[in-house]
Amino acid sequence: MKSMGPLGRAALSLATLVLTATSAVAAPITIQDDRGHTVTLPDVPRRIVSLLPSLTETICELGDCAKVVGVDRFSNFPASVQKLPRLGGLDDTSIEALVALKPDVVVAGVSARVIDRLEGLGLRVLALEPKSMNDVQRVLGKMGRLLGKEDDARRLWNRVGGHIAQSAATLPPAARGLSVYYEVDAGPYGAGTASFMGEILARLGAKNIIPAELGPFPKLNPEFIVRADPQVIMVGQRNAAGLPQRPGWSAIRAVKQQRICVWVPAESDVLVRPGPRMSEAAALMARCLREAAQGPVAWPTTPFNAPPGGMR
């Protein structure tokens, strides 16, 4: 066989590189979502619809905000996503508007009622539901795989954990060991020990009055909270009005000593979303514990007037 000359070898090398690059780009992506469903994409998605704020924020923190073509009505961070088409909420997602965006994949919470209809129309849906810190790490890993940024996702998780540890390190001894009730909704629903909020509180040295066996976000009997007698209460401004006047609550230490931390809407959005801004959530909780250890905590002076926000 005739030996190949320099030009031939160069051409072969170039062809090999092209084939290798093409096969790498075209490699299918397979992910098992939180329903146990296997979702397969032919390649890294270029058009994404996100129906959960924490997933929207995760995509953007991983540097792919430009791939998001539509969001739910609660996604409001970073500011750039506020210009995108808004497609509704958990119960009233606009199917027609979503389909018109021609997404390669839709990311949503497991509880989104629109999932079956979207899949029936042939759309790929990745359903993820982070509730605990372990869930957040796992979901971040899946989003990293979806976007072809698994190393970035690992670095992001390590950075979040490092910042939470830094917030814990800033707390004086008097701010540690305080018993806390975190109200996430006026049911009342609380953030339990098993929730990501509860786990952040634990890392800050606080004692959550809601035990893990009640679940991440249980609905509570108000008498349970009165009997638990927390030293600190954390609550969003939406639900804070009238809290001290609830039957029996005037006897709670946090109410008597005015150690109630009231979150303004932008802070609530940070605190209720299990995603890349959990480090900011830890800093807010640490601020609350520091202030409560020193005495009465001031309530926000601006009246409650929140744009759509919240939601995980």
C-alpha positions as CSV (number, residue, x, y, z in Angstrom):
1,M,0.0,0.0,0.0
2,K,1.3,3.4,-0.9
3,S,2.3,5.5,2.1
4,M,0.3,8.7,2.8
5,G,2.1,12.0,2.3
6,P,2.1,15.0,4.7
7,L,-1.0,16.5,3.0
8,G,-2.9,13.3,3.3
9,R,-2.0,12.8,6.9
10,A,-3.1,16.4,7.7
11,A,-6.4,15.8,5.9
12,L,-7.0,12.6,7.8
13,S,-6.2,14.3,11.2
14,L,-8.6,17.2,10.4
15,A,-11.3,14.7,9.4
16,T,-10.8,12.8,12.6
17,L,-11.1,16.0,14.7
18,V,-14.3,17.0,12.9
19,L,-15.8,13.6,13.5
20,T,-14.8,13.6,17.1
21,A,-16.2,17.1,17.7
22,T,-19.4,16.3,15.9
23,S,-19.9,13.1,17.9
24,A,-19.3,15.0,21.1
25,V,-21.8,17.7,20.3
26,A,-24.4,15.3,19.1
27,A,-24.1,12.9,22.1
28,P,-27.6,12.4,23.6
29,I,-28.3,13.5,27.1
30,T,-30.3,11.2,29.3
31,I,-31.6,12.3,32.7
32,Q,-34.0,10.7,35.2
33,D,-36.2,13.3,36.7
34,D,-37.9,13.4,40.1
35,R,-40.9,11.4,38.8
36,G,-38.6,8.6,37.9
37,H,-39.2,9.3,34.2
38,T,-36.2,9.1,31.8
39,V,-35.9,12.2,29.6
40,T,-33.6,12.0,26.6
41,L,-32.5,14.9,24.4
42,P,-30.4,14.6,21.3
43,D,-28.1,17.4,22.4
44,V,-27.7,20.3,24.8
45,P,-30.9,22.3,24.6
46,R,-30.9,25.7,22.9
47,R,-34.4,26.7,23.8
48,I,-35.7,26.2,27.4
49,V,-38.9,27.1,29.1
50,S,-38.7,27.2,32.9
51,L,-41.8,26.9,35.0
52,L,-40.2,27.1,38.4
53,P,-38.3,30.1,39.8
54,S,-35.5,28.2,41.5
55,L,-34.8,26.3,38.2
56,T,-34.8,29.6,36.3
57,E,-32.3,31.0,38.7
58,T,-30.1,27.9,38.4
59,I,-30.0,28.0,34.6
60,C,-29.0,31.7,34.7
61,E,-26.4,31.2,37.5
62,L,-24.8,28.5,35.3
63,G,-24.5,31.1,32.5
64,D,-27.3,30.0,30.2
65,C,-30.0,32.7,30.7
66,A,-29.9,33.4,27.0
67,K,-31.3,29.9,26.4
68,V,-34.5,30.6,28.4
69,V,-37.3,31.6,26.1
70,G,-40.2,31.7,28.5
71,V,-40.9,31.5,32.2
72,D,-43.7,31.1,34.8
73,R,-45.2,34.3,36.3
74,F,-43.2,34.0,39.5
75,S,-39.7,33.9,38.0
76,N,-38.4,37.4,38.5
77,F,-34.6,37.0,39.0
78,P,-32.3,37.9,37.5
79,A,-33.9,41.0,36.1
80,S,-33.3,39.9,32.5
81,V,-36.0,37.1,32.8
82,Q,-38.6,39.7,33.5
83,K,-38.6,40.6,29.8
84,L,-39.4,37.1,28.7
85,P,-42.9,35.8,27.8
86,R,-44.7,34.9,31.1
87,L,-46.7,31.7,30.8
88,G,-48.8,31.5,34.0
89,G,-48.5,29.5,37.2
90,L,-48.9,25.9,38.4
91,D,-52.6,25.7,37.6
92,D,-53.0,28.1,34.6
93,T,-50.0,27.7,32.3
94,S,-50.8,28.9,28.8
95,I,-50.3,25.7,26.7
96,E,-50.7,27.5,23.4
97,A,-48.2,30.2,24.2
98,L,-45.7,27.7,25.6
99,V,-45.9,25.4,22.5
100,A,-45.5,28.5,20.2
101,L,-42.0,29.1,21.8
102,K,-40.8,25.7,20.4
103,P,-38.7,24.7,23.4
104,D,-36.3,21.8,23.3
105,V,-37.2,21.1,26.9
106,V,-39.5,22.4,29.6
107,V,-38.2,22.3,33.2
108,A,-40.9,22.4,35.9
109,G,-41.8,21.3,39.4
110,V,-43.3,17.9,39.9
111,S,-46.5,19.4,41.1
112,A,-47.1,21.4,37.8
113,R,-50.4,20.2,36.5
114,V,-49.5,21.0,32.9
115,I,-46.9,18.2,32.6
116,D,-49.1,15.5,31.2
117,R,-50.6,17.8,28.6
118,L,-47.2,19.0,27.4
119,E,-45.9,15.5,27.1
120,G,-49.0,14.5,25.2
121,L,-48.1,17.2,22.7
122,G,-44.7,15.7,22.3
123,L,-42.7,18.1,24.4
124,R,-39.9,16.9,26.6
125,V,-40.5,17.8,30.3
126,L,-37.9,17.5,33.1
127,A,-39.7,17.6,36.4
128,L,-37.6,18.4,39.4
129,E,-38.7,19.2,43.0
130,P,-36.0,20.3,45.5
131,K,-37.1,20.4,49.1
132,S,-34.0,19.5,51.1
133,M,-30.4,20.5,50.8
134,N,-29.6,17.1,49.3
135,D,-32.4,17.6,46.8
136,V,-30.9,21.0,45.8
137,Q,-27.5,19.4,45.3
138,R,-29.1,16.6,43.2
139,V,-31.2,19.0,41.1
140,L,-28.2,21.2,40.5
141,G,-26.3,18.2,39.2
142,K,-29.2,17.3,36.9
143,M,-29.4,20.8,35.6
144,G,-25.6,20.8,35.1
145,R,-25.9,17.6,33.0
146,L,-28.8,19.1,31.0
147,L,-26.8,22.1,30.1
148,G,-23.5,20.3,29.6
149,K,-22.0,22.1,32.6
150,E,-21.6,19.5,35.3
151,D,-18.3,20.9,36.5
152,D,-19.8,24.3,36.8
153,A,-22.7,22.9,38.8
154,R,-20.4,21.2,41.2
155,R,-18.4,24.4,41.7
156,L,-21.6,26.3,42.3
157,W,-22.8,23.9,44.9
158,N,-19.4,24.1,46.7
159,R,-19.6,27.9,46.6
160,V,-23.1,28.0,48.1
161,G,-22.0,25.7,50.9
162,G,-19.0,27.8,51.6
163,H,-21.0,31.0,51.9
164,I,-23.5,29.3,54.3
165,A,-20.6,28.3,56.5
166,Q,-19.3,31.9,56.3
167,S,-22.6,33.2,57.5
168,A,-22.6,30.8,60.4
169,A,-19.1,31.9,61.4
170,T,-20.3,35.5,61.8
171,L,-22.8,34.7,64.5
172,P,-21.9,35.6,68.1
173,P,-22.6,32.9,70.8
174,A,-25.7,34.8,71.9
175,A,-27.3,34.3,68.5
176,R,-26.7,30.5,68.5
177,G,-29.1,28.0,70.0
178,L,-32.2,30.2,69.7
179,S,-35.5,28.4,69.1
180,V,-37.1,29.4,65.8
181,Y,-40.4,29.1,64.1
182,Y,-40.2,29.9,60.3
183,E,-43.7,30.5,58.8
184,V,-43.8,29.9,55.0
185,D,-47.6,30.5,54.7
186,A,-50.5,31.5,56.8
187,G,-52.0,28.1,57.0
188,P,-50.0,28.1,59.2
189,Y,-47.4,26.2,57.3
190,G,-43.9,26.0,58.7
191,A,-40.4,25.2,57.5
192,G,-39.6,21.9,59.2
193,T,-36.2,20.6,60.1
194,A,-36.3,18.4,57.0
195,S,-36.7,21.4,54.6
196,F,-33.8,23.3,53.0
197,M,-34.8,26.3,55.1
198,G,-34.7,24.2,58.2
199,E,-31.3,22.8,57.3
200,I,-29.9,26.3,56.8
201,L,-31.2,27.2,60.2
202,A,-29.5,24.2,61.7
203,R,-26.2,25.1,60.1
204,L,-26.6,28.5,61.7
205,G,-27.0,26.9,65.1
206,A,-30.7,27.6,65.5
207,K,-33.2,25.1,67.0
208,N,-36.2,24.6,64.8
209,I,-39.4,24.0,66.7
210,I,-40.7,21.7,64.0
211,P,-39.3,18.2,64.1
212,A,-38.2,16.3,61.0
213,E,-40.9,13.7,61.3
214,L,-43.6,16.3,60.4
215,G,-42.0,16.7,57.0
216,P,-40.4,19.6,55.1
217,F,-43.4,22.1,55.1
218,P,-46.2,20.8,57.4
219,K,-49.4,22.5,58.1
220,L,-49.5,23.1,61.9
221,N,-52.0,23.4,64.6
222,P,-51.5,27.0,65.9
223,E,-51.6,25.6,69.5
224,F,-48.5,23.6,68.6
225,I,-46.6,26.8,67.9
226,V,-47.9,28.4,71.1
227,R,-46.8,25.4,73.2
228,A,-43.4,25.3,71.5
229,D,-42.9,29.0,72.5
230,P,-40.2,29.9,70.0
231,Q,-37.7,32.7,70.9
232,V,-37.6,34.0,67.3
233,I,-40.3,34.0,64.5
234,M,-39.4,34.5,60.8
235,V,-42.3,35.4,58.5
236,G,-42.9,37.1,55.2
237,Q,-44.5,40.5,55.2
238,R,-47.5,39.1,53.3
239,N,-48.4,37.0,56.4
240,A,-47.0,39.2,59.2
241,A,-50.0,41.5,59.6
242,G,-52.0,40.5,62.6
243,L,-49.6,37.7,63.7
244,P,-49.1,39.1,67.2
245,Q,-52.9,39.2,67.6
246,R,-53.5,35.6,66.8
247,P,-55.3,33.8,69.6
248,G,-52.8,32.8,72.3
249,W,-49.8,34.1,70.4
250,S,-49.2,37.1,72.8
251,A,-47.8,34.6,75.3
252,I,-45.0,33.4,72.8
253,R,-41.6,34.7,73.8
254,A,-40.9,35.9,70.3
255,V,-44.0,38.0,70.3
256,K,-43.6,39.3,73.9
257,Q,-40.0,40.3,73.3
258,Q,-40.7,41.6,69.7
259,R,-38.2,39.2,68.1
260,I,-40.1,38.7,64.9
261,C,-38.1,39.0,61.7
262,V,-40.4,40.2,58.8
263,W,-39.1,39.6,55.3
264,V,-39.9,42.2,52.6
265,P,-41.0,40.5,49.3
266,A,-37.6,40.6,47.6
267,E,-36.1,38.8,50.7
268,S,-38.9,36.3,50.8
269,D,-38.2,35.4,47.2
270,V,-34.6,34.6,48.1
271,L,-35.6,32.6,51.2
272,V,-38.2,30.4,49.7
273,R,-36.3,29.3,46.6
274,P,-34.1,26.2,46.9
275,G,-31.4,27.3,44.4
276,P,-28.2,29.2,43.9
277,R,-29.3,32.1,46.2
278,M,-29.4,29.9,49.3
279,S,-26.2,31.5,50.4
280,E,-28.0,34.9,50.4
281,A,-30.9,33.2,52.3
282,A,-28.4,32.1,55.0
283,A,-27.0,35.6,55.3
284,L,-30.6,37.0,55.8
285,M,-31.3,34.4,58.5
286,A,-28.0,35.1,60.2
287,R,-28.9,38.8,60.2
288,C,-32.2,38.0,61.9
289,L,-30.6,35.8,64.6
290,R,-28.0,38.5,65.3
291,E,-30.6,41.2,65.7
292,A,-32.9,39.0,67.7
293,A,-30.1,38.2,70.1
294,Q,-29.6,41.9,70.7
295,G,-33.3,42.8,71.5
296,P,-36.5,43.8,69.6
297,V,-36.3,43.5,65.8
298,A,-37.7,46.4,63.8
299,W,-40.5,45.6,61.2
300,P,-40.3,47.0,57.6
301,T,-41.6,50.5,57.4
302,T,-42.8,50.3,53.8
303,P,-46.3,48.9,53.2
304,F,-46.7,45.5,51.7
305,N,-47.0,45.8,47.9
306,A,-45.4,42.9,46.2
307,P,-45.3,42.0,42.5
308,P,-45.8,38.4,41.7
309,G,-43.0,36.5,43.3
310,G,-42.3,33.7,45.8
311,M,-42.9,30.1,44.8
312,R,-40.1,27.6,44.6
